[in-house]
Amino acid sequence: MSSGRSDNGTGAAALRIQLGAHLRRLRQSREVSREAAGWEIRASESKISRMELGRVPVKERDVADLLTFYGVGSEERAVLLSLARRARTTAWWRQFGDVVPPWLPSYLGLEEAASLIRAYEVHLVPGLLQTDDYARAIIRREHAHAPDSEIDRRIELRRGRQQVLRRQDPARLWAVMDEAVLRRQIGGPEVMRAQVEALIEAAALPHVRLQIVPFRADAHAAAGFPFAILRFPDPTMPDVVYVEQLTSALCLDKRGDVDRYALAMEQACLQAEPPDRTAGILGRKLDEMARSPG
């Protein structure tokens, strides 16, 4: 698969976030409002906000005008304009435009740029840890009438997302799964056995932490609602919460929203078995599956 990625595995989305953070710091250090900055480039305040969060592609001309407005020196100006040019690179997932729902590209960019991904799952193995066969069973259920070629492309898209854990400088993943995920037969016994084996391998990676919430744990504030919290290398970038729904998704970055989900994640981690017990839990699940006549 041709990904078009660069910069240690990160792509245009990560570069946009880096550029946006620089632009936000420059604007704030000059005590310029977003409204005033928007007026300077004939844009709205909300567009400036989206640019500074790295949510939208930016025109080099707009960046140049903002840098002039902020009085940026020639050396820093050259660096930021170069960053703006590189950030215009086409995102790797554009080649999957026929199978990417309209709400997903924004999240894909954030996911690729994240340095830490915390995920809570109630029903399924997190997408970043799914095997191809497990993913195929899920996608086939959701798109029952799709041709095999479309199913294959959706799996390839998911595999592309998983590169965030396999690149030179991988994102850290902290995933918490309900025990029901291991009990639910997705794709049949052989598919589930291979998936559990893949989880054991993933849990052994230094940048992956996996916890399992046992059935005996009390329900908590997040029960029934899978979500992810993304953190970025730039400490000035706010965390983002991603909540996927049936026909849409939410990306939340307001402090109050993020704090609520962060608390729910902390509760899930406390109710889950410690990470050092995960391999044992998964190993016992494999033994149980081997004994099962199914």
C-alpha positions in Angstrom: 0.0 0.0 0.0 1.3 3.4 -0.9 1.0 5.6 2.2 2.8 8.8 1.2 4.1 9.1 4.8 7.2 10.9 5.8 8.8 12.5 8.9 9.4 9.3 10.9 6.1 7.8 9.8 3.8 10.7 10.4 2.2 12.5 7.6 0.4 15.7 6.6 -2.0 15.7 9.5 0.9 15.7 12.1 2.6 18.5 10.2 -0.6 20.5 10.1 -0.9 20.1 13.9 2.7 21.2 14.4 2.2 24.2 12.1 -1.1 25.1 13.8 0.6 25.0 17.2 3.3 27.4 16.0 0.7 29.8 14.5 -1.3 29.7 17.7 1.7 30.5 19.9 2.7 33.4 17.5 -0.8 34.9 17.6 -1.1 34.6 21.4 2.4 36.1 22.0 1.4 39.1 19.9 -1.9 39.3 21.8 -3.9 39.1 18.5 -7.5 37.7 18.6 -8.6 34.9 16.3 -11.1 37.4 14.8 -8.3 39.9 13.9 -6.2 37.1 12.5 -9.1 35.9 10.4 -9.7 39.4 9.1 -6.1 39.6 7.9 -6.5 36.6 5.6 -10.1 37.2 4.7 -11.3 34.2 6.8 -13.6 33.6 9.7 -12.5 33.3 13.4 -13.6 29.6 13.2 -11.2 29.0 10.3 -8.3 30.3 12.3 -9.3 28.0 15.1 -9.4 25.0 12.8 -6.0 26.0 11.3 -4.5 26.3 14.7 -5.8 22.8 15.7 -4.5 21.3 12.5 -8.0 20.3 11.4 -7.9 21.7 7.9 -5.3 22.0 5.1 -3.7 25.4 5.0 -2.7 27.6 2.0 0.8 28.7 2.0 -0.4 32.2 1.0 -2.5 32.4 4.2 0.4 31.3 6.3 2.6 33.9 4.7 0.1 36.6 5.3 -0.3 35.6 9.0 3.5 35.5 9.5 3.7 39.0 8.0 0.9 40.2 10.3 2.7 38.7 13.3 6.0 40.3 12.3 7.9 37.0 12.1 11.6 37.2 11.2 13.0 35.8 8.0 14.7 32.7 9.4 11.6 31.5 11.4 9.4 32.5 8.4 11.3 30.2 6.1 11.0 27.3 8.5 7.3 27.7 8.9 6.6 28.2 5.2 8.5 25.0 4.5 6.4 23.3 7.1 3.3 24.6 5.4 4.4 23.2 2.0 5.1 19.8 3.5 1.7 19.9 5.3 0.0 20.1 2.0 1.0 16.5 1.2 -2.0 14.4 0.3 -3.0 12.2 3.2 -2.5 8.5 2.7 -6.1 7.6 3.3 -7.3 9.8 0.4 -6.9 6.7 -1.8 -9.7 5.1 0.2 -12.1 7.9 -0.4 -14.7 5.5 -1.7 -14.9 3.6 1.6 -14.1 6.4 4.2 -17.2 7.8 5.8 -17.3 11.7 5.8 -16.7 12.0 9.5 -13.6 9.8 9.6 -10.8 11.8 7.8 -10.6 14.3 10.6 -10.1 11.5 13.1 -7.6 9.7 10.9 -5.4 12.8 10.9 -5.6 13.2 14.7 -4.9 9.5 15.2 -1.9 9.6 13.0 -0.5 12.6 14.8 -1.2 11.4 18.3 1.7 10.4 20.6 -0.7 8.6 23.1 -4.0 6.9 22.3 -6.2 5.8 25.2 -9.1 3.6 24.1 -12.0 2.1 26.0 -13.9 -0.8 24.3 -17.0 -2.6 25.4 -18.0 -4.7 22.4 -15.0 -5.3 20.1 -11.2 -5.5 20.1 -9.9 -1.9 19.4 -9.4 -1.3 15.7 -5.7 -0.8 16.1 -5.3 -4.3 17.5 -7.6 -6.2 15.2 -6.4 -9.0 12.9 -7.4 -8.9 9.3 -9.8 -11.9 9.7 -11.4 -10.4 12.9 -11.8 -7.1 11.0 -13.3 -8.9 8.0 -15.9 -10.5 10.1 -17.0 -7.2 11.6 -16.9 -5.3 8.3 -18.8 -8.1 6.6 -21.5 -7.8 9.2 -21.8 -4.1 8.9 -21.7 -4.1 5.1 -23.5 -7.4 4.3 -24.2 -6.6 0.7 -20.8 -5.1 -0.2 -18.6 -7.0 -2.8 -15.5 -8.7 -1.6 -13.3 -6.0 -3.3 -14.9 -3.3 -1.1 -14.4 -5.4 2.0 -10.8 -5.9 1.1 -10.3 -2.1 0.8 -11.9 -1.5 4.1 -9.5 -4.0 5.7 -6.6 -2.3 3.9 -7.7 1.0 5.4 -7.8 -0.4 8.9 -4.4 -2.0 8.3 -3.1 1.4 7.3 -4.3 2.9 10.5 -2.4 0.3 12.5 0.9 1.7 11.1 0.8 4.3 14.0 1.9 1.4 16.2 4.5 0.0 13.8 6.3 3.1 12.6 9.8 4.1 13.7 8.4 6.3 16.4 5.2 4.6 17.3 2.3 6.1 19.2 1.7 4.6 22.7 -1.6 2.8 23.0 -3.3 2.2 26.3 -6.4 0.1 25.7 -9.0 -1.1 28.2 -11.4 -3.8 27.1 -14.4 -5.3 28.8 -14.2 -9.1 29.3 -17.2 -9.4 27.0 -14.9 -8.6 24.1 -13.1 -11.9 24.7 -16.4 -13.9 25.1 -18.0 -12.6 21.9 -17.5 -15.0 19.0 -16.5 -12.8 16.1 -15.8 -14.8 13.0 -15.8 -18.2 14.7 -13.4 -20.1 17.0 -10.3 -20.0 14.7 -10.6 -16.3 14.1 -11.0 -15.6 17.8 -8.1 -17.8 18.7 -5.8 -15.9 16.3 -7.1 -12.6 17.6 -6.4 -13.5 21.2 -2.9 -14.6 20.2 -2.4 -11.3 18.4 -3.5 -9.5 21.6 -0.9 -11.4 23.6 1.8 -10.3 21.2 0.6 -6.7 21.2 0.5 -6.6 25.0 4.2 -7.6 25.1 5.2 -4.5 23.1 6.8 -1.7 25.1 4.5 0.9 23.7 1.2 -1.0 24.2 -0.6 -1.3 27.5 -3.7 -3.6 27.6 -6.1 -4.0 30.4 -9.2 -6.2 30.8 -12.2 -5.3 32.9 -13.6 -8.5 34.5 -17.3 -9.2 34.6 -17.2 -9.0 38.4 -16.3 -5.3 38.3 -19.0 -2.7 38.9 -20.4 -0.7 36.0 -18.8 2.7 35.7 -19.5 6.0 34.0 -18.3 4.9 30.6 -20.1 1.5 30.5 -21.6 0.8 27.1 -19.8 3.7 25.3 -16.5 3.1 23.5 -14.3 6.1 23.1 -10.7 7.2 22.5 -8.7 10.0 24.0 -5.8 11.3 21.9 -2.8 13.2 23.2 -0.2 15.0 21.0 3.5 15.6 21.2 3.0 19.4 21.4 2.0 20.1 25.0 0.0 23.1 24.0 -2.3 21.0 21.9 -5.5 20.0 23.8 -6.4 16.3 24.2 -9.2 15.2 21.8 -11.9 12.7 22.6 -13.3 10.7 19.8 -16.8 9.0 20.1 -18.1 7.1 17.1 -21.8 6.7 16.5 -23.8 4.7 14.0 -23.9 7.4 11.3 -21.5 10.0 12.6 -18.8 10.8 15.1 -17.8 13.4 17.6 -14.4 15.0 18.2 -14.4 16.8 21.5 -11.7 19.1 22.7 -13.4 21.4 25.2 -11.7 21.0 28.6 -14.9 20.1 30.4 -15.7 17.3 28.0 -12.2 15.9 27.9 -12.0 15.9 31.7 -15.2 13.9 32.0 -13.9 11.3 29.6 -10.5 11.2 31.2 -12.2 10.5 34.6 -14.2 7.7 33.0 -11.0 6.2 31.5 -9.3 6.4 34.9 -12.2 4.6 36.5 -12.1 1.9 33.8 -8.3 1.5 34.4 -8.9 1.1 38.2 -11.6 -1.5 37.7 -9.6 -3.4 35.1 -7.0 -6.0 36.0 -3.5 -4.6 36.1 -1.6 -4.7 32.8 0.9 -7.3 34.1 -2.0 -9.8 34.5 -3.2 -9.3 30.9 -1.0 -12.0 29.4 -2.2 -14.5 31.9 -5.9 -13.7 31.3 -5.4 -14.0 27.6 -3.4 -17.3 28.0 -6.2 -18.8 30.1 -8.7 -17.7 27.4 -6.6 -19.6 24.8 -6.6 -22.7 27.0 -10.4 -22.4 27.4 -10.8 -22.1 23.7 -8.6 -25.2 23.1 -10.8 -27.3 25.4 -14.0 -26.1 23.9 -15.5 -28.5 21.3 -16.4 -25.5 19.1 
